[in-house]
């Protein structure tokens, strides 16, 4: 029992050390992830991610470091294509809240509403009418939240 308690304490100390080291070290991944987020959001930041960092800092850091820093920033696809792909994936999987975020980014990158509508039509084939209907409703919300001069139809 005493050995197990000592081992548990040692593991806990090593985890605490890892977390504080990770927080103190602003890695190239973190810098790249933050730069990617700034580019996608037009410098506005990401409120959902910012809120998540308060209660789930490890998850928020993983999103910035891995998703944005390692994957999203890769060469091979331009930002516009990545956004169209992301919107399609989120429509097909039913991740409506995240779809709204990425549809907004897509519009900021010059994707036209009609192009996003085509994704909804394609979703009927790849994921079914219920998912396409959910995606259509989400896009209507995104479109109506945009300033009239911000998007060209």
matplotlib code that plots the C-alpha trace (Angstrom):
import matplotlib.pyplot as plt

x = [0.0, 2.8, 4.6, 1.4, 0.8, 4.4, 4.1, 0.8, 2.4, 5.4, 3.1, 1.0, 4.1, 5.4, 2.1, 2.0, 5.6, 4.6, 1.6, 3.6, 6.4, 3.9, 2.3, 5.7, 7.0, 5.3, 6.2, 6.4, 3.2, 1.4, 2.6, 1.5, -1.8, -2.5, -1.4, -3.8, -6.7, -6.0, -6.0, -9.3, -11.1, -9.8, -8.1, -11.3, -10.2, -12.5, -14.9, -15.8, -12.1, -11.4, -14.2, -13.0, -9.6, -11.0, -12.5, -10.7, -7.2, -5.7, -8.4, -8.1, -4.3, -4.6, -6.9, -4.5, -1.4, -2.5, -5.6, -4.6, -0.8, 0.0, -3.0, -4.8, -1.6, -0.2, 0.6, -1.4, -4.8, -5.6, -7.7, -10.8, -10.7, -10.0, -13.1, -15.3, -14.1, -14.6, -18.1, -19.0, -17.5, -19.4, -22.6, -22.3, -21.5, -24.1, -21.7, -23.9, -22.3, -18.9, -20.3, -21.6, -18.1, -16.4, -19.1, -18.5, -14.7, -15.5, -17.5, -14.7, -12.4, -14.6, -16.7, -20.1, -23.3, -24.3, -21.2, -22.1, -25.6, -24.1, -22.5, -26.0, -27.3, -24.3, -25.0, -28.3, -26.4, -23.5, -25.4, -29.1, -31.8, -32.1, -28.4, -28.8, -31.8, -29.9, -27.0, -29.4, -31.0, -27.5, -26.4, -29.5, -28.5, -25.0, -26.1, -28.6, -26.0, -23.7, -23.8, -25.6, -22.4, -20.2, -21.1, -21.9, -24.6]
y = [0.0, 2.4, 1.6, 2.2, 5.6, 6.6, 5.6, 7.5, 10.6, 10.4, 10.1, 13.1, 15.2, 14.3, 15.3, 18.6, 19.2, 18.4, 20.7, 23.7, 23.0, 23.0, 26.2, 28.0, 26.8, 28.6, 26.1, 26.6, 24.5, 26.9, 29.9, 28.4, 27.4, 30.9, 32.4, 30.0, 31.0, 34.6, 34.2, 32.2, 34.5, 37.7, 38.5, 38.3, 35.2, 32.3, 32.8, 29.1, 28.1, 31.0, 29.9, 26.3, 27.2, 28.3, 24.9, 22.5, 24.0, 20.8, 20.3, 23.9, 23.7, 20.4, 22.1, 25.1, 23.0, 19.9, 20.8, 24.3, 24.2, 20.8, 19.9, 23.0, 24.8, 22.1, 22.9, 21.1, 22.8, 26.5, 27.9, 28.2, 24.5, 23.5, 25.5, 23.9, 20.5, 21.2, 22.5, 19.4, 17.1, 18.9, 18.8, 15.1, 14.3, 16.6, 18.9, 21.9, 24.3, 23.8, 23.9, 27.4, 28.5, 27.2, 28.5, 31.9, 31.5, 30.3, 33.4, 35.6, 33.8, 34.6, 31.5, 32.4, 31.4, 29.5, 27.3, 26.5, 25.6, 23.1, 21.4, 21.0, 19.5, 17.1, 16.2, 14.7, 12.0, 11.4, 11.7, 11.9, 14.4, 14.9, 16.0, 18.2, 19.9, 20.6, 22.0, 24.2, 25.6, 26.3, 28.1, 30.2, 31.4, 32.1, 34.0, 36.1, 37.0, 38.4, 42.1, 42.7, 44.0, 41.3, 38.5, 38.4, 36.1]
z = [0.0, 0.9, -2.4, -4.4, -2.6, -3.3, -6.9, -7.3, -5.7, -8.1, -11.1, -9.9, -9.5, -12.9, -14.5, -12.7, -13.8, -17.4, -17.3, -15.9, -18.4, -21.3, -20.1, -19.7, -23.1, -26.0, -28.7, -32.4, -32.6, -30.3, -32.2, -35.5, -34.0, -32.7, -36.1, -37.9, -35.5, -36.1, -39.8, -39.8, -37.5, -39.1, -35.8, -33.8, -31.8, -31.1, -28.2, -27.9, -27.7, -25.3, -23.0, -23.2, -22.0, -18.7, -17.7, -20.1, -20.7, -21.8, -24.5, -25.6, -25.9, -27.9, -30.3, -30.8, -30.9, -32.8, -34.8, -35.8, -35.4, -36.9, -39.1, -40.2, -41.0, -43.3, -46.9, -49.6, -49.4, -49.4, -46.5, -48.7, -49.6, -46.0, -44.9, -47.6, -46.5, -42.8, -43.4, -45.4, -42.7, -39.9, -41.9, -42.6, -38.9, -37.5, -35.6, -36.2, -33.7, -35.2, -38.7, -37.9, -36.8, -39.9, -42.3, -40.8, -41.5, -45.0, -45.7, -44.4, -46.8, -49.8, -50.1, -51.5, -49.8, -52.9, -52.5, -49.0, -50.1, -52.6, -49.6, -48.1, -51.3, -51.4, -47.8, -48.8, -50.7, -48.2, -44.9, -45.6, -45.6, -41.8, -41.7, -44.7, -43.2, -40.0, -42.0, -44.0, -40.9, -39.4, -42.6, -42.6, -39.1, -40.2, -43.3, -41.4, -38.8, -41.5, -42.2, -45.6, -47.2, -45.8, -48.2, -51.8, -52.9]

ax = plt.figure().add_subplot(projection="3d")
ax.plot(x, y, z, "-o")
ax.set_aspect("equal")
plt.show()
